[in-house]
Amino acid sequence: GKYEPSPNTWSLGLKRNIAAQIASGFLIAHFDDDDLYSACYLQCMIDQLVDAAGQNSEQACELIRRGEGIAIATLSEWRTLDWTTHTFRWLDPKKDSSVLHSWREDMIYGYGFSYLYTRDAWNVVAFPDTETSEDDIFMRELRFKHNALVRLVQLPSSCSGLVAHSFHPDCTSGGERDCAGKLLGQVVPVPSAFVDSMPIVREITRLMPKPLSVFRPPRLLKHLFS
C-alpha cells in the first residue's frame, strides 16, 4: 500500500515553517524528534558553516554569524540507527557502491535531519506544504534558484557520530535503502556519543506499537512513482 498522511494533520513542511517562524535565533537547526544528536553536533555544524563563509571573506563570515546571507550546512556522511534491531550503520553516499550514482546527490543534499541554515535562507525559501521530500525541495530551491552557500560536512575524525538518522516503522522517509529494500551502509559499533542513550532507545522501542503492515518505499523510490 501507499503511505497517506491523515488529512486532518499538518504536513511536515508546514510544521518546519511554523517552527522556523517561532525560532528567535539567527541560525536555524533541525532536530528531528526520532533521531539521535551528539552533544557536539550543533557547535560543529555552526563552525562548519561559518568556516565555509570565511573562505569567501571575513565580512561574509560575520554575516553568517548574524544569520544574514543565504547559506546552509548539511552532513555528507552520517550514522543510521535501525530502531527494530538497534543496529548502527555508517553511510557515505559518495563512496558506498550500493548507492546508485543517480541517487547520490539527492541523498547527500536531500535529508533535512542535519540542516543548519541562516534565517535569510528561510526568508527567501519556505518549505513546501508537503508530507514528504519537503527538505529536498527546500534545498533544491536554495541551491539552484538562489545560489546559496552550501557546506557539506564530513564527520570529524575525533567524533564517532554527530547524528544517527533513525529508521523505524513509522518514519516517513522509509530509511536509506537500495532498490531491493535493503538498508544501506556498513554496520558499525554503537558510537560512543550515543552509548548513554541506548537504554532509553531500548525502552522506547519496547513501548512502540507493533510494526505497521503498510510498506513505505524509500523516498528516492517514491520519486519514481509520483
C-alpha positions in Angstrom: 0.0 0.0 0.0 0.9 3.7 -0.3 1.6 5.8 2.8 -1.0 8.5 3.1 -0.9 11.1 5.9 -4.1 11.9 7.7 -5.9 14.8 6.0 -6.5 16.3 9.5 -2.8 16.8 10.4 -0.3 19.5 9.5 2.2 18.5 6.9 5.9 18.2 7.8 6.6 21.2 5.5 4.1 23.3 7.4 5.5 22.2 10.7 9.0 23.2 9.7 7.8 26.6 8.6 5.9 27.2 11.9 9.0 26.2 13.9 11.2 28.5 11.8 8.8 31.4 12.3 8.7 30.9 16.0 12.5 30.5 16.3 14.3 33.6 17.6 17.9 32.8 16.7 19.9 34.0 13.7 20.7 30.4 12.7 18.0 27.6 12.4 19.0 24.0 13.1 16.8 20.9 12.6 16.5 18.4 15.4 14.1 15.7 14.1 12.4 14.0 17.1 13.2 10.4 16.2 17.0 10.9 15.6 19.9 10.9 18.0 22.2 14.0 18.2 25.5 14.2 20.0 26.4 17.0 22.4 28.9 18.5 20.0 26.6 18.4 16.9 25.3 21.9 16.9 28.6 23.6 17.6 30.3 21.5 14.9 27.7 22.4 12.3 27.8 26.1 13.2 31.6 26.1 13.0 31.5 24.4 9.6 29.0 26.9 8.1 31.0 29.9 9.5 34.2 28.4 8.1 32.7 28.0 4.7 31.7 31.6 4.7 35.1 32.7 5.9 36.7 31.2 2.9 35.0 33.9 0.8 35.7 36.8 3.2 35.8 37.9 6.8 32.8 40.0 6.1 30.8 37.0 4.8 31.8 35.1 7.9 30.4 37.8 10.1 27.2 37.9 8.1 26.6 34.2 8.7 27.1 34.7 12.4 24.3 37.2 12.3 22.0 34.9 10.2 22.4 37.0 7.1 23.3 35.7 3.7 21.8 32.6 2.1 23.7 29.7 3.5 23.1 26.1 4.6 25.1 23.2 6.0 24.3 19.5 6.0 26.1 16.3 6.6 27.5 14.5 3.6 28.0 11.3 5.6 26.2 10.0 8.7 25.3 7.2 11.0 21.9 5.5 10.8 20.0 3.6 13.5 17.5 0.8 12.9 15.2 1.0 15.9 13.9 -2.5 15.3 17.4 -4.1 15.8 19.3 -1.2 17.5 21.9 -1.6 14.7 24.0 1.4 13.7 25.5 1.9 10.2 27.8 4.3 8.6 26.7 5.7 5.3 28.7 7.8 2.9 26.6 8.1 -0.3 29.6 9.3 -2.3 31.6 6.2 -1.6 29.1 3.4 -1.0 28.9 1.2 -4.1 25.4 0.1 -3.2 24.1 3.7 -3.7 23.1 4.2 -7.3 25.1 7.0 -8.9 21.9 8.8 -9.9 20.8 8.8 -6.2 24.0 10.1 -4.6 23.4 13.9 -5.0 19.8 13.6 -3.8 20.9 11.6 -0.7 23.7 14.0 0.1 21.7 17.2 -0.1 18.1 16.0 0.4 17.9 14.7 4.0 16.8 17.6 6.3 17.6 15.9 9.7 21.0 17.7 9.7 20.2 21.0 8.1 21.6 24.2 9.7 20.8 27.4 7.8 20.6 31.2 8.1 17.4 33.0 8.8 17.9 34.7 5.4 17.8 31.3 3.7 14.4 30.5 5.2 13.1 34.0 4.5 13.7 33.5 0.7 12.6 29.9 0.5 9.9 28.4 2.7 9.3 24.7 3.0 6.5 23.4 0.7 3.3 22.2 2.3 4.0 18.5 1.7 4.4 15.5 3.9 7.5 14.1 2.2 10.6 15.5 0.4 9.9 19.0 1.8 13.6 19.2 2.8 14.8 18.1 -0.6 12.7 20.7 -2.4 13.8 23.4 0.1 17.5 22.6 -0.6 17.0 22.5 -4.4 15.4 25.9 -4.3 18.3 27.3 -2.3 20.9 25.8 -4.5 19.5 26.3 -8.0 17.4 29.5 -7.7 19.2 31.4 -5.0 22.8 30.3 -5.4 23.1 29.5 -1.7 26.4 28.9 0.0 26.3 25.1 0.8 28.7 23.4 3.2 28.8 19.6 3.0 30.1 18.4 6.4 32.1 15.3 6.8 32.3 13.5 10.2 35.2 14.8 12.2 37.9 12.1 12.8 37.6 12.7 16.5 33.9 12.0 16.6 32.3 8.6 16.1 28.9 10.1 15.2 27.3 13.5 15.2 23.8 12.3 14.3 22.1 8.9 14.0 19.4 9.2 11.4 16.7 6.7 12.5 14.6 4.1 10.7 11.5 2.7 12.4 8.1 1.5 11.2 6.5 5.0 11.5 9.2 7.0 9.8 8.1 8.8 6.6 11.4 8.6 4.7 11.4 4.8 4.5 15.1 4.7 5.6 18.2 4.8 3.5 17.6 1.7 1.3 18.6 0.3 -2.0 16.2 -0.7 -4.8 15.6 -4.1 -3.2 14.7 -2.6 0.1 18.0 -3.4 1.9 19.3 -0.9 4.3 22.4 0.9 3.0 25.6 1.4 4.9 28.2 -0.5 6.8 27.3 -1.9 10.2 29.4 -0.3 12.9 29.5 -0.5 16.7 27.4 1.8 18.8 29.1 5.3 18.5 30.5 6.5 21.8 28.4 9.6 21.6 25.2 7.5 21.8 26.1 4.8 24.3 24.4 6.5 27.2 21.2 7.0 25.1 20.8 3.3 24.2 18.9 2.3 27.4 16.3 5.0 26.6 16.2 3.8 22.9 15.5 0.2 24.0 12.8 1.3 26.4 11.1 3.5 23.7 11.3 0.5 21.3 9.6 -1.7 23.9 6.8 0.7 24.2 6.3 1.3 20.5 3.3 -0.3 18.7 3.9 -3.3 16.6 5.3 -2.5 13.1 2.7 -1.4 10.6 1.9 -3.7 7.7 1.9 -0.7 5.2 5.1 -0.7 3.0 6.7 2.7 2.8 9.2 2.8 0.0 12.4 4.8 0.3 11.9 8.4 -0.5 14.0 8.1 -3.7 11.8 5.4 -5.0 8.8 7.5 -4.3 10.0 10.0 -6.9 9.8 7.2 -9.5 6.2 6.6 -8.8 4.9 10.1 -8.2 
